[in-house]
Amino acid sequence: MTETPASSPRVVVITGAASGIGFATAELFRDLGDTVFGLDIQATVPDGVRYVECNVGDRASVDAAIATCAEGGRIDVLANVAGIVQFGRFEQISDAEWDRVHAVDLKGPFMLMQAALPHLKASRGNIVNVSSVAGNVAQPYATAYAAAKGGLTMLTKSLALELSPHSVRVNAICPGTVDTPIVSHVASIFPPDLDARVADRLMMMLPGRAITPAELGSAIVYLASKEARMITGSVLAFDGGMS
């Protein structure tokens, strides 16, 4: 049974759309016929996706980007995918590194959700945040990252309750190891004397391989779909059993 097409395409806003998970997710929404805006600091978004320059850690940049995406009068889906990772010993984390990780991984989604909220309320739309397995279970040597992703996980749950009277759904997906350019060099930035057992835990992949960006993108598409209309405040572990 095929789904009847909507009378008009949804307007979908995706951060981090120039590579990895965001790129794959933008392709999937595009192929469904949605109008997709890809927010990033680089312009290498998929063909057919409307590039909007955005530094997700900067309020003025976020507000301007959302205003551009909403020029047609609506936003139906916001997918907060952009993120950066951090590895290193806790005592070596600088204030600047802590602030940089939290600006992108936690404050960025906060600002984007605030900016998009009037449009999402009007459309009774939904938000999908990409958190991390590190937002569900403890991860050594990634404390700034884990703190930011843990914050994003709880922000998702809290906002889902607050927005339920407005019929705006908010969910998060928590991936494990995803085959992206970021992950491909993670092992190279582990502390040189990192215990092998800890390294194995950080890079654990089940069932024996990394998640593909398209696999994760498909889950994001599902959470944003009408088939998932009864799902809000959910934190989906997409980690091959890591958690």
Secondary structure, DSSP 8 states (H G I E B T S, - for coil): ------SS--EEEEESTTSHHHHHHHHHHHHTT-EEEEEESS----TTSEEEE--TT-HHHHHHHHHHHGGGS---EEEE-------S-GGG--HHHHHHHHIIIIIHHHHHHHHHHHHHHHHT-EEEEE--GGGTS--TT-HHHHHHHHHHHHHHHHHHHHHGGGT-EEEEEEE-SB-SHHHHTGGGGS-TT--HHHHHHHT--TTSS-B-HHHHHHHHHHHTSGGGTT--S-EEEESTT--
